[in-house]
Amino acid sequence: MSATSSGIRFDSVTVAYDGNVVLDTFDLTVEPGEVMALLGPSGSGKTTALRAVAGFVRPASGRVFLGDRDVTDLPPHRRGIGMVVQQYALFPHMRVEENVAFGLRARKVPRAEIRERVAEALDLTGMGAYARRHPRELSGGQQQRVAIARALAIRPGVLLLDEPLSALDAQLRSGMLAELARLHRELPDVSILYVTHDQVEALTLADRIAVMDKARLRACGTPRELYRSPADEFTASFVGGANLLPVTVTAGGVSFAGADVKVDTSSAAPGASAVLCVRPHLVGLGDGPNRLAGTLEEIQWRGSTHRLFVDVGGHRVMADLRELRDPPAHGDEVTLHFAPDDAVLLPAGVDHD
């Protein structure tokens, strides 16, 4: 399935409803063939950004480009975009093949070509055997595949996905993640803008992630960059979860809860307040470098892992450990540790509002 290669560019896009700014001076470029995830909590502006690309909202200022085309003033049907939303939006009275053909018929594509493109899109999404069924005869995951097939049938240069997996249960979501990853490999020229509040989806699918909060872009980078070297506390906590420990920079490291901790402090001066970011799975139990002694407040068994919540000098520290054969008990004194290279020093009290 061929598609016109087309990236996306937001140029200082601001969207407001009744004077309330819901997207604030948004700048972002999605390269041709790239999967960009917009990740953030509810109300962060991510769906508004996607709707601005689709043409469903009009920016108060700024421009939206698809490739070299300024599409800010174009209606949705003239943008050549495929879109999939979380509730599928299939026509219940139409068979699968008719749903997939809908956009092609609206574009007055010749009948023979419609049949060819519908078959192609259904085969690509693994739904070729279900062409004659109605949506009510399909599972949620199958309905979402049909919605994706309908979006792909028009051979878009840009595919917009608005939380497409949120209505699915955990097992179906995992399967669909694998299918979307496969589709990306088979459609290398299609730019995908993927809106989600789910960290796993973003980390699994995206080439880059744009982290949003309160109508603004907080950070943008590859999943590995944002996970390993977050720019601030919000990004650290929203991309993967983290221990964020208030520390004071010293000559040889930092001080936390009375303990001397060895980490790279090249980004801060001695005496400065900072925040130490340590991912829970990088925290070990027992003796090791950067020892932190505390009291076990809570332990959660999560199948293959145990999560420990330990009070260290009045601060809660999380440790994710491979399932323990003999886990400590609530109230036990325990020692945690982490390697100096596994911690990142962040500026304290940075406000991006």
C-alpha positions as CSV (number, residue, x, y, z in Angstrom):
1,M,0.0,0.0,0.0
2,S,1.6,3.2,-1.1
3,A,1.0,6.6,0.4
4,T,2.2,10.1,-0.3
5,S,5.1,10.8,2.2
6,S,4.0,13.7,4.4
7,G,5.3,15.0,7.7
8,I,3.4,17.3,10.1
9,R,4.5,20.7,11.4
10,F,2.9,22.8,14.1
11,D,4.1,26.4,13.9
12,S,3.3,28.2,17.1
13,V,-0.3,26.9,17.1
14,T,-2.6,28.2,19.8
15,V,-6.2,27.0,20.3
16,A,-8.7,28.6,22.6
17,Y,-12.3,27.9,23.5
18,D,-14.3,30.9,24.9
19,G,-11.0,32.6,25.9
20,N,-9.6,29.4,27.6
21,V,-6.3,28.4,26.0
22,V,-6.2,24.6,25.5
23,L,-3.1,24.5,23.3
24,D,-0.5,27.2,23.9
25,T,2.1,28.3,21.3
26,F,2.7,24.7,20.2
27,D,5.7,23.9,18.0
28,L,6.4,20.4,16.9
29,T,7.6,18.6,13.7
30,V,6.7,15.0,12.9
31,E,9.1,13.7,10.2
32,P,7.9,11.8,7.2
33,G,7.4,8.1,8.2
34,E,7.8,8.9,11.9
35,V,5.6,7.8,14.7
36,M,5.2,10.6,17.2
37,A,3.3,10.0,20.4
38,L,1.6,12.8,22.2
39,L,1.7,11.7,25.8
40,G,0.1,13.6,28.7
41,P,-2.7,13.6,31.3
42,S,-6.3,14.5,30.5
43,G,-6.6,18.2,29.6
44,S,-2.9,18.5,28.6
45,G,-3.8,19.6,25.0
46,K,-2.8,16.4,23.1
47,T,-6.2,15.7,21.6
48,T,-6.6,19.3,20.6
49,A,-3.3,19.2,18.8
50,L,-4.4,16.1,16.9
51,R,-7.8,17.7,16.0
52,A,-6.0,20.8,14.7
53,V,-4.1,18.6,12.3
54,A,-7.4,16.9,11.3
55,G,-9.1,20.2,10.7
56,F,-11.7,19.8,13.4
57,V,-10.6,22.9,15.3
58,R,-9.3,26.2,14.0
59,P,-6.2,27.7,15.6
60,A,-6.5,31.1,17.1
61,S,-3.0,31.7,15.9
62,G,-0.2,29.8,14.2
63,R,-0.2,27.4,11.2
64,V,-0.4,23.7,10.6
65,F,1.5,22.1,7.7
66,L,1.3,18.7,6.1
67,G,4.6,18.3,4.2
68,D,5.0,21.6,2.5
69,R,1.3,22.4,2.4
70,D,-0.2,24.9,4.7
71,V,-3.5,23.2,5.6
72,T,-4.7,25.6,8.3
73,D,-7.6,26.9,6.3
74,L,-8.5,23.6,4.5
75,P,-11.6,21.6,5.5
76,P,-10.9,18.1,6.9
77,H,-11.9,16.2,3.7
78,R,-9.3,18.1,1.7
79,R,-6.3,17.2,3.9
80,G,-5.9,13.5,2.9
81,I,-5.7,12.3,6.5
82,G,-6.7,9.0,8.0
83,M,-8.0,9.1,11.5
84,V,-8.9,6.4,14.1
85,V,-10.7,7.3,17.4
86,Q,-11.1,5.2,20.5
87,Q,-14.8,4.3,20.0
88,Y,-14.3,2.9,16.5
89,A,-17.1,5.0,14.9
90,L,-18.2,2.2,12.6
91,F,-21.6,2.4,10.9
92,P,-23.6,-0.5,12.5
93,H,-25.8,-1.0,9.5
94,M,-22.9,-1.4,7.1
95,R,-20.8,-4.6,6.6
96,V,-17.1,-4.4,7.2
97,E,-16.2,-4.0,3.6
98,E,-18.8,-1.1,3.2
99,N,-17.3,0.6,6.3
100,V,-13.8,0.4,4.8
101,A,-15.1,1.7,1.5
102,F,-16.9,4.7,2.9
103,G,-14.1,7.2,2.6
104,L,-13.3,6.0,-0.9
105,R,-16.8,6.4,-2.1
106,A,-16.9,9.9,-0.6
107,R,-13.9,10.7,-2.7
108,K,-15.6,9.2,-5.8
109,V,-12.9,6.6,-6.4
110,P,-13.8,4.2,-9.3
111,R,-15.7,1.1,-8.2
112,A,-13.0,-1.4,-9.3
113,E,-10.3,0.6,-7.5
114,I,-12.5,0.7,-4.3
115,R,-12.7,-3.2,-4.3
116,E,-9.0,-3.4,-4.7
117,R,-8.2,-0.9,-2.0
118,V,-10.7,-2.4,0.5
119,A,-9.3,-5.9,0.0
120,E,-5.7,-4.5,0.4
121,A,-6.6,-2.6,3.6
122,L,-8.4,-5.6,5.2
123,D,-5.6,-7.9,4.4
124,L,-3.1,-5.5,5.9
125,T,-5.0,-5.4,9.1
126,G,-5.8,-9.2,9.2
127,M,-9.5,-8.7,8.6
128,G,-9.9,-10.1,5.1
129,A,-12.0,-13.0,6.3
130,Y,-14.5,-10.7,8.0
131,A,-15.4,-8.5,5.0
132,R,-19.1,-9.6,5.0
133,R,-19.8,-9.3,8.7
134,H,-21.5,-6.4,10.5
135,P,-19.7,-4.6,13.4
136,R,-21.9,-6.2,16.0
137,E,-20.5,-9.6,14.9
138,L,-17.0,-8.5,15.8
139,S,-15.0,-8.2,19.0
140,G,-13.7,-4.9,20.2
141,G,-10.2,-5.6,18.8
142,Q,-11.6,-6.6,15.5
143,Q,-13.7,-3.5,15.3
144,Q,-10.7,-1.4,15.9
145,R,-8.8,-3.2,13.1
146,V,-11.7,-2.3,10.8
147,A,-11.5,1.3,11.8
148,I,-7.8,1.3,11.1
149,A,-8.4,-0.4,7.7
150,R,-10.9,2.3,6.8
151,A,-8.3,5.0,7.6
152,L,-5.6,3.2,5.6
153,A,-7.9,2.6,2.5
154,I,-7.6,6.2,1.4
155,R,-3.8,5.8,1.4
156,P,-3.1,8.7,3.7
157,G,0.3,10.4,4.1
158,V,-0.7,11.1,7.7
159,L,-2.5,8.7,10.1
160,L,-4.0,10.2,13.3
161,L,-4.7,7.8,16.2
162,D,-6.7,9.2,19.1
163,E,-6.3,6.8,22.1
164,P,-7.2,3.9,19.8
165,L,-6.7,1.2,22.4
166,S,-8.2,2.7,25.5
167,A,-11.6,0.9,25.0
168,L,-9.8,-2.5,24.8
169,D,-9.0,-4.9,27.7
170,A,-5.4,-5.5,28.7
171,Q,-4.9,-8.6,26.6
172,L,-6.4,-7.1,23.4
173,R,-4.5,-3.9,23.9
174,S,-1.2,-5.9,24.0
175,G,-2.1,-7.7,20.8
176,M,-3.1,-4.5,19.0
177,L,0.1,-2.8,20.1
178,A,2.0,-5.6,18.3
179,E,-0.3,-5.1,15.2
180,L,0.3,-1.3,15.1
181,A,4.0,-1.9,15.3
182,R,3.8,-4.3,12.4
183,L,1.7,-1.8,10.4
184,H,4.3,0.9,11.0
185,R,7.0,-1.4,9.6
186,E,4.8,-2.2,6.5
187,L,3.9,1.5,5.9
188,P,7.3,3.2,6.3
189,D,6.2,6.4,4.4
190,V,3.1,7.2,6.6
191,S,3.6,9.7,9.4
192,I,1.6,8.7,12.5
193,L,0.5,11.1,15.3
194,Y,-0.5,8.9,18.2
195,V,-2.4,10.4,21.2
196,T,-2.3,8.5,24.4
197,H,-2.1,8.8,28.2
198,D,-0.6,5.3,28.4
199,Q,3.2,5.3,28.9
200,V,3.6,1.7,27.7
201,E,1.9,2.5,24.4
202,A,4.1,5.5,23.9
203,L,7.3,3.7,24.8
204,T,6.4,0.7,22.7
205,L,5.3,2.4,19.5
206,A,6.8,5.8,19.2
207,D,10.0,6.9,17.4
208,R,9.7,10.0,19.5
209,I,7.4,11.2,22.3
210,A,6.1,14.7,22.9
211,V,5.2,15.1,26.6
212,M,2.5,17.6,27.2
213,D,1.0,19.3,30.3
214,K,-1.4,22.2,30.8
215,A,-1.7,23.0,27.1
216,R,2.1,23.1,26.6
217,L,4.9,21.0,25.3
218,R,7.1,19.9,28.2
219,A,9.7,17.8,26.4
220,C,10.3,15.9,23.2
221,G,12.7,13.1,22.4
222,T,13.2,9.4,21.8
223,P,11.7,7.0,24.4
224,R,15.2,6.1,25.5
225,E,16.2,9.8,25.9
226,L,13.1,10.8,27.9
227,Y,13.4,7.6,30.1
228,R,17.1,7.7,30.7
229,S,17.6,11.5,30.8
230,P,14.4,13.3,31.6
231,A,14.5,17.1,31.4
232,D,12.4,17.8,34.5
233,E,10.3,16.2,37.3
234,F,7.1,16.1,35.3
235,T,8.7,14.2,32.4
236,A,10.5,11.8,34.8
237,S,7.3,10.9,36.6
238,F,5.1,10.7,33.5
239,V,7.4,8.7,31.3
240,G,7.9,5.4,33.2
241,G,7.5,6.5,36.8
242,A,10.4,7.4,39.1
243,N,11.7,8.0,42.6
244,L,12.1,11.8,42.8
245,L,14.2,12.5,45.8
246,P,15.0,16.0,47.2
247,V,18.7,16.3,47.6
248,T,21.4,18.9,48.3
249,V,24.5,18.9,46.1
250,T,27.8,18.4,47.8
251,A,31.4,18.4,46.7
252,G,31.4,14.7,45.9
253,G,27.8,13.9,45.2
254,V,24.5,14.7,47.0
255,S,23.1,14.4,50.4
256,F,19.7,12.7,50.9
257,A,18.1,11.9,54.2
258,G,21.4,12.1,56.0
259,A,23.1,9.8,53.6
260,D,26.0,10.7,51.2
261,V,25.1,9.6,47.7
262,K,27.6,9.4,44.8
263,V,26.2,10.6,41.5
264,D,27.2,12.9,38.6
265,T,26.7,16.5,39.8
266,S,28.4,18.2,36.9
267,S,25.1,20.0,36.1
268,A,24.8,21.7,39.6
269,A,26.9,23.7,42.0
270,P,27.7,22.5,45.6
271,G,25.0,23.7,48.0
272,A,22.3,23.8,45.4
273,S,18.9,22.1,45.9
274,A,18.1,19.4,43.3
275,V,16.0,16.4,42.6
276,L,17.5,12.9,42.2
277,C,15.7,10.7,39.7
278,V,16.1,7.0,40.2
279,R,13.9,4.4,38.3
280,P,12.4,1.8,40.7
281,H,13.7,-1.2,38.7
282,L,17.2,0.1,39.2
283,V,17.0,0.1,43.0
284,G,18.3,-3.1,44.6
285,L,17.7,-4.7,48.0
286,G,20.7,-5.3,50.3
287,D,24.3,-4.1,50.4
288,G,25.7,-2.2,47.4
289,P,26.7,1.3,46.3
290,N,24.7,4.3,47.5
291,R,23.1,2.5,50.5
292,L,19.8,3.9,51.8
293,A,18.5,2.4,55.1
294,G,14.8,2.6,55.9
295,T,11.6,0.9,57.1
296,L,9.4,-1.2,54.8
297,E,6.0,0.5,54.6
298,E,4.3,-1.7,52.0
299,I,5.1,-4.6,49.7
300,Q,3.0,-5.5,46.6
301,W,3.3,-8.7,44.7
302,R,2.9,-8.1,41.0
303,G,3.4,-11.6,39.6
304,S,7.0,-11.6,38.3
305,T,8.0,-8.7,40.6
306,H,7.6,-7.3,44.1
307,R,7.3,-3.6,44.6
308,L,8.7,-2.3,47.9
309,F,7.8,1.0,49.4
310,V,10.4,2.0,51.9
311,D,10.4,5.0,54.3
312,V,13.9,6.6,54.1
313,G,14.1,9.6,56.4
314,G,10.5,10.5,55.8
315,H,10.7,10.0,52.1
316,R,9.0,7.1,50.2
317,V,11.4,5.2,48.0
318,M,10.1,2.5,45.5
319,A,12.1,-0.6,44.5
320,D,10.9,-3.0,41.8
321,L,12.5,-6.4,42.4
322,R,12.4,-9.7,40.7
323,E,9.9,-11.9,42.6
324,L,11.4,-12.5,46.0
325,R,11.4,-16.0,47.5
326,D,11.5,-14.7,51.0
327,P,10.3,-11.1,51.0
328,P,10.7,-8.8,54.0
329,A,7.7,-8.1,56.1
330,H,5.9,-4.8,56.8
331,G,7.9,-2.8,59.4
332,D,11.2,-4.6,58.7
333,E,14.4,-2.5,58.5
334,V,15.8,-2.9,55.0
335,T,18.7,-1.5,53.0
336,L,18.3,-0.3,49.4
337,H,21.0,0.6,46.9
338,F,21.5,1.9,43.4
339,A,24.5,2.5,41.1
340,P,25.8,6.1,40.6
341,D,25.2,5.8,36.9
342,D,21.6,4.9,37.4
343,A,20.6,8.2,38.8
344,V,19.9,11.5,37.0
345,L,20.1,14.9,38.8
346,L,17.3,17.3,37.9
347,P,16.8,20.9,38.7
348,A,14.5,21.5,41.7
349,G,11.3,23.5,41.6
350,V,11.3,24.2,37.9
351,D,7.9,25.6,36.8
352,H,7.1,25.5,33.2
353,D,3.7,27.3,33.4
